[in-house]
Amino acid sequence: MSDKIEAFNIVADNYDDWYTHPQGKQVFEAELKAVEEMIPKRGLGVEIGAGTGFFTYHLSSPERKILCLDPSVEMLSRAKNRGLHCIIGLGDSIPLRQGVIDFGYLVTVLEFLDKSEELLIEFRENAKAYAPISILFINAESKWGGFYRKIGKQGDTVFQHAKLYSPRQVIKLLNKAGYKVKKTIGTLNSDPFDEKVDQRLVKASETSGIIIIKAIPKKYS
């Protein structure tokens, strides 16, 4: 895990540049809409692997407070500069008081976890009893998945460490961790080389470059 954390420390200064790129801005808007669709309108949440806090900043409101949890000091320092509440730590050992978190979510973080099942169990056991978890991930079966695999093999600082998942694998992982899927959405149904990004939120399929799955603890499903 230390190699992955260091990779994010290295790219921290320029990490948000992608969101100012014409295509990157469209991708962000689509992903933001997808997360917004899945998380509660109010309550206290945590973004696990929040990085620079770019998503947390845009999703936070007076009614919806979101904490940034990340192991990268350099990434999290950018989140702190945004005025966000930050906690340095790993998701499989959440340094929060038990029973205070209303919801959690991950944005392209699953791909970099060494202990994904342990993280999900830790969240379920430490958040409020009914707290949902939403996972946004790159669909390994899509063209976007193929693109990120390619740049990873070419030595991209970050994506050389990524392990991509299919929707079936994520659902299986959630089930093993004690969750039941409640809702699934897909977006980025366009080619990764298209200038115009298909930002529609649709039923997830093999063509969906990004998929987000919302799940709740099985005993409350």
LUMTOR-953607 format. One record per residue (C-alpha): residue number from 0; residue in one letter; x, y, z. Coordinates in pm, whole numbers, plus 50000, padded with zeros to 5 digits. Layout:
N
+-----+---------+-------+-------+-------+
! num ! residuo !    c1 !    c2 !    c3 !
+-----+---------+-------+-------+-------+
! NUM !       a !     X !     Y !     Z !
...
+-----+---------+-------+-------+-------+
This chain:
221
+-----+---------+-------+-------+-------+
! num ! residuo !    c1 !    c2 !    c3 !
+-----+---------+-------+-------+-------+
!   0 !       m ! 50000 ! 50000 ! 50000 !
!   1 !       s ! 50292 ! 50236 ! 50070 !
!   2 !       d ! 50387 ! 50242 ! 49699 !
!   3 !       k ! 50032 ! 50345 ! 49609 !
!   4 !       i ! 50023 ! 50618 ! 49871 !
!   5 !       e ! 50356 ! 50752 ! 49749 !
!   6 !       a ! 50225 ! 50755 ! 49390 !
!   7 !       f ! 49942 ! 50985 ! 49497 !
!   8 !       n ! 50183 ! 51201 ! 49698 !
!   9 !       i ! 50389 ! 51247 ! 49381 !
!  10 !       v ! 50097 ! 51361 ! 49163 !
!  11 !       a ! 49920 ! 51571 ! 49428 !
!  12 !       d ! 50028 ! 51909 ! 49287 !
!  13 !       n ! 49874 ! 51842 ! 48945 !
!  14 !       y ! 49603 ! 51590 ! 49032 !
!  15 !       d ! 49310 ! 51828 ! 48981 !
!  16 !       d ! 49437 ! 51955 ! 48643 !
!  17 !       w ! 49234 ! 51681 ! 48472 !
!  18 !       y ! 48913 ! 51848 ! 48587 !
!  19 !       t ! 49002 ! 52168 ! 48399 !
!  20 !       h ! 49053 ! 51979 ! 48072 !
!  21 !       p ! 48745 ! 52003 ! 47841 !
!  22 !       q ! 48688 ! 51627 ! 47852 !
!  23 !       g ! 48786 ! 51596 ! 48217 !
!  24 !       k ! 48534 ! 51862 ! 48314 !
!  25 !       q ! 48258 ! 51664 ! 48142 !
!  26 !       v ! 48368 ! 51342 ! 48312 !
!  27 !       f ! 48365 ! 51514 ! 48649 !
!  28 !       e ! 48016 ! 51654 ! 48593 !
!  29 !       a ! 47885 ! 51307 ! 48502 !
!  30 !       e ! 48051 ! 51141 ! 48801 !
!  31 !       l ! 47933 ! 51416 ! 49036 !
!  32 !       k ! 47573 ! 51370 ! 48919 !
!  33 !       a ! 47605 ! 50995 ! 48972 !
!  34 !       v ! 47732 ! 51032 ! 49329 !
!  35 !       e ! 47471 ! 51300 ! 49404 !
!  36 !       e ! 47203 ! 51054 ! 49292 !
!  37 !       m ! 47321 ! 50795 ! 49543 !
!  38 !       i ! 47406 ! 50974 ! 49867 !
!  39 !       p ! 47159 ! 51125 ! 50118 !
!  40 !       k ! 47071 ! 51494 ! 50097 !
!  41 !       r ! 47155 ! 51547 ! 50462 !
!  42 !       g ! 47358 ! 51393 ! 50740 !
!  43 !       l ! 47725 ! 51331 ! 50819 !
!  44 !       g ! 47915 ! 51135 ! 50557 !
!  45 !       v ! 48270 ! 51032 ! 50481 !
!  46 !       e ! 48445 ! 51016 ! 50146 !
!  47 !       i ! 48687 ! 50726 ! 50175 !
!  48 !       g ! 48994 ! 50805 ! 49968 !
!  49 !       a ! 48892 ! 51168 ! 49929 !
!  50 !       g ! 49228 ! 51278 ! 49791 !
!  51 !       t ! 49232 ! 51651 ! 49721 !
!  52 !       g ! 48869 ! 51683 ! 49830 !
!  53 !       f ! 48746 ! 51789 ! 49486 !
!  54 !       f ! 48429 ! 51579 ! 49508 !
!  55 !       t ! 48377 ! 51645 ! 49879 !
!  56 !       y ! 48391 ! 52020 ! 49818 !
!  57 !       h ! 48121 ! 52005 ! 49549 !
!  58 !       l ! 47898 ! 51764 ! 49741 !
!  59 !       s ! 47907 ! 51934 ! 50080 !
!  60 !       s ! 47626 ! 52162 ! 50195 !
!  61 !       p ! 47497 ! 52307 ! 50523 !
!  62 !       e ! 47268 ! 52003 ! 50553 !
!  63 !       r ! 47523 ! 51749 ! 50432 !
!  64 !       k ! 47860 ! 51752 ! 50604 !
!  65 !       i ! 48128 ! 51528 ! 50455 !
!  66 !       l ! 48462 ! 51428 ! 50607 !
!  67 !       c ! 48769 ! 51359 ! 50392 !
!  68 !       l ! 48952 ! 51036 ! 50479 !
!  69 !       d ! 49276 ! 50960 ! 50293 !
!  70 !       p ! 49620 ! 50810 ! 50368 !
!  71 !       s ! 49809 ! 51053 ! 50140 !
!  72 !       v ! 49935 ! 51354 ! 50334 !
!  73 !       e ! 50007 ! 51551 ! 50016 !
!  74 !       m ! 49665 ! 51489 ! 49865 !
!  75 !       l ! 49486 ! 51564 ! 50189 !
!  76 !       s ! 49673 ! 51892 ! 50234 !
!  77 !       r ! 49495 ! 52015 ! 49918 !
!  78 !       a ! 49163 ! 51914 ! 50070 !
!  79 !       k ! 49250 ! 52103 ! 50387 !
!  80 !       n ! 49326 ! 52412 ! 50177 !
!  81 !       r ! 48966 ! 52388 ! 50053 !
!  82 !       g ! 48848 ! 52430 ! 50409 !
!  83 !       l ! 48735 ! 52068 ! 50442 !
!  84 !       h ! 48746 ! 51851 ! 50753 !
!  85 !       c ! 49029 ! 51603 ! 50693 !
!  86 !       i ! 49139 ! 51280 ! 50859 !
!  87 !       i ! 49459 ! 51097 ! 50768 !
!  88 !       g ! 49398 ! 50724 ! 50768 !
!  89 !       l ! 49311 ! 50406 ! 50584 !
!  90 !       g ! 48955 ! 50295 ! 50521 !
!  91 !       d ! 49010 ! 49950 ! 50671 !
!  92 !       s ! 49083 ! 50117 ! 51005 !
!  93 !       i ! 48849 ! 50415 ! 51021 !
!  94 !       p ! 48961 ! 50654 ! 51299 !
!  95 !       l ! 48610 ! 50773 ! 51385 !
!  96 !       r ! 48382 ! 50728 ! 51683 !
!  97 !       q ! 48140 ! 50440 ! 51629 !
!  98 !       g ! 47784 ! 50516 ! 51522 !
!  99 !       v ! 47822 ! 50875 ! 51402 !
! 100 !       i ! 47848 ! 50838 ! 51022 !
! 101 !       d ! 47526 ! 50841 ! 50817 !
! 102 !       f ! 47673 ! 50741 ! 50480 !
! 103 !       g ! 47997 ! 50678 ! 50295 !
! 104 !       y ! 48118 ! 50671 ! 49938 !
! 105 !       l ! 48427 ! 50601 ! 49728 !
! 106 !       v ! 48515 ! 50760 ! 49392 !
! 107 !       t ! 48761 ! 50551 ! 49185 !
! 108 !       v ! 48927 ! 50433 ! 49505 !
! 109 !       l ! 48832 ! 50065 ! 49506 !
! 110 !       e ! 49087 ! 50014 ! 49228 !
! 111 !       f ! 49373 ! 50100 ! 49463 !
! 112 !       l ! 49274 ! 49914 ! 49779 !
! 113 !       d ! 49468 ! 49616 ! 49912 !
! 114 !       k ! 49198 ! 49524 ! 50165 !
! 115 !       s ! 48870 ! 49617 ! 49999 !
! 116 !       e ! 48653 ! 49362 ! 50183 !
! 117 !       e ! 48802 ! 49463 ! 50518 !
! 118 !       l ! 48728 ! 49828 ! 50441 !
! 119 !       l ! 48363 ! 49758 ! 50366 !
! 120 !       i ! 48323 ! 49551 ! 50682 !
! 121 !       e ! 48496 ! 49820 ! 50887 !
! 122 !       f ! 48260 ! 50085 ! 50752 !
! 123 !       r ! 47953 ! 49869 ! 50814 !
! 124 !       e ! 48058 ! 49799 ! 51172 !
! 125 !       n ! 48152 ! 50159 ! 51256 !
! 126 !       a ! 47889 ! 50369 ! 51077 !
! 127 !       k ! 47527 ! 50398 ! 51187 !
! 128 !       a ! 47342 ! 50067 ! 51159 !
! 129 !       y ! 47156 ! 50152 ! 50836 !
! 130 !       a ! 47431 ! 50362 ! 50672 !
! 131 !       p ! 47456 ! 50310 ! 50294 !
! 132 !       i ! 47786 ! 50283 ! 50108 !
! 133 !       s ! 47821 ! 50391 ! 49744 !
! 134 !       i ! 48110 ! 50279 ! 49525 !
! 135 !       l ! 48191 ! 50457 ! 49199 !
! 136 !       f ! 48440 ! 50257 ! 48992 !
! 137 !       i ! 48586 ! 50222 ! 48645 !
! 138 !       n ! 48410 ! 49938 ! 48466 !
! 139 !       a ! 48679 ! 49687 ! 48369 !
! 140 !       e ! 48458 ! 49554 ! 48088 !
! 141 !       s ! 48420 ! 49892 ! 47916 !
! 142 !       k ! 48636 ! 50084 ! 47669 !
! 143 !       w ! 48727 ! 50319 ! 47951 !
! 144 !       g ! 48850 ! 50019 ! 48147 !
! 145 !       g ! 49063 ! 49916 ! 47851 !
! 146 !       f ! 49206 ! 50267 ! 47825 !
! 147 !       y ! 49309 ! 50282 ! 48191 !
! 148 !       r ! 49457 ! 49932 ! 48176 !
! 149 !       k ! 49665 ! 50043 ! 47879 !
! 150 !       i ! 49808 ! 50355 ! 48041 !
! 151 !       g ! 49874 ! 50151 ! 48355 !
! 152 !       k ! 50082 ! 49903 ! 48156 !
! 153 !       q ! 50264 ! 50200 ! 48000 !
! 154 !       g ! 50376 ! 50310 ! 48346 !
! 155 !       d ! 50130 ! 50582 ! 48444 !
! 156 !       t ! 50232 ! 50698 ! 48793 !
! 157 !       v ! 49892 ! 50621 ! 48943 !
! 158 !       f ! 49723 ! 50365 ! 48720 !
! 159 !       q ! 50015 ! 50124 ! 48713 !
! 160 !       h ! 49892 ! 50039 ! 49065 !
! 161 !       a ! 49524 ! 49999 ! 48973 !
! 162 !       k ! 49322 ! 49679 ! 48973 !
! 163 !       l ! 49002 ! 49724 ! 48773 !
! 164 !       y ! 48676 ! 49548 ! 48860 !
! 165 !       s ! 48372 ! 49430 ! 48667 !
! 166 !       p ! 48025 ! 49505 ! 48807 !
! 167 !       r ! 47984 ! 49138 ! 48899 !
! 168 !       q ! 48305 ! 49145 ! 49102 !
! 169 !       v ! 48198 ! 49456 ! 49294 !
! 170 !       i ! 47855 ! 49310 ! 49372 !
! 171 !       k ! 48019 ! 48987 ! 49492 !
! 172 !       l ! 48256 ! 49189 ! 49710 !
! 173 !       l ! 47967 ! 49382 ! 49865 !
! 174 !       n ! 47775 ! 49062 ! 49933 !
! 175 !       k ! 48075 ! 48905 ! 50107 !
! 176 !       a ! 48111 ! 49216 ! 50323 !
! 177 !       g ! 47750 ! 49192 ! 50441 !
! 178 !       y ! 47577 ! 49431 ! 50201 !
! 179 !       k ! 47283 ! 49410 ! 49963 !
! 180 !       v ! 47279 ! 49618 ! 49644 !
! 181 !       k ! 46995 ! 49870 ! 49629 !
! 182 !       k ! 47071 ! 50071 ! 49316 !
! 183 !       t ! 47313 ! 50070 ! 49022 !
! 184 !       i ! 47379 ! 50349 ! 48772 !
! 185 !       g ! 47608 ! 50377 ! 48471 !
! 186 !       t ! 47751 ! 50677 ! 48288 !
! 187 !       l ! 48030 ! 50764 ! 48041 !
! 188 !       n ! 47875 ! 50548 ! 47770 !
! 189 !       s ! 48085 ! 50723 ! 47506 !
! 190 !       d ! 48432 ! 50630 ! 47383 !
! 191 !       p ! 48721 ! 50761 ! 47598 !
! 192 !       f ! 48859 ! 50937 ! 47290 !
! 193 !       d ! 48536 ! 51121 ! 47208 !
! 194 !       e ! 48555 ! 51494 ! 47276 !
! 195 !       k ! 48191 ! 51500 ! 47384 !
! 196 !       v ! 48126 ! 51278 ! 47684 !
! 197 !       d ! 47793 ! 51097 ! 47722 !
! 198 !       q ! 47698 ! 51227 ! 48066 !
! 199 !       r ! 47359 ! 51056 ! 48091 !
! 200 !       l ! 47285 ! 50847 ! 48397 !
! 201 !       v ! 47154 ! 50516 ! 48265 !
! 202 !       k ! 47107 ! 50154 ! 48360 !
! 203 !       a ! 47458 ! 50015 ! 48403 !
! 204 !       s ! 47584 ! 49796 ! 48118 !
! 205 !       e ! 47909 ! 49670 ! 47966 !
! 206 !       t ! 47939 ! 49998 ! 47774 !
! 207 !       s ! 47921 ! 50214 ! 48087 !
! 208 !       g ! 48270 ! 50348 ! 48151 !
! 209 !       i ! 48180 ! 50440 ! 48507 !
! 210 !       i ! 47940 ! 50252 ! 48734 !
! 211 !       i ! 47822 ! 50345 ! 49081 !
! 212 !       i ! 47661 ! 50093 ! 49314 !
! 213 !       k ! 47471 ! 50181 ! 49631 !
! 214 !       a ! 47436 ! 49914 ! 49898 !
! 215 !       i ! 47305 ! 49885 ! 50253 !
! 216 !       p ! 47372 ! 49631 ! 50530 !
! 217 !       k ! 47182 ! 49308 ! 50456 !
! 218 !       k ! 46997 ! 49304 ! 50786 !
! 219 !       y ! 46835 ! 49637 ! 50696 !
! 220 !       s ! 46757 ! 49554 ! 50332 !
+-----+---------+-------+-------+-------+
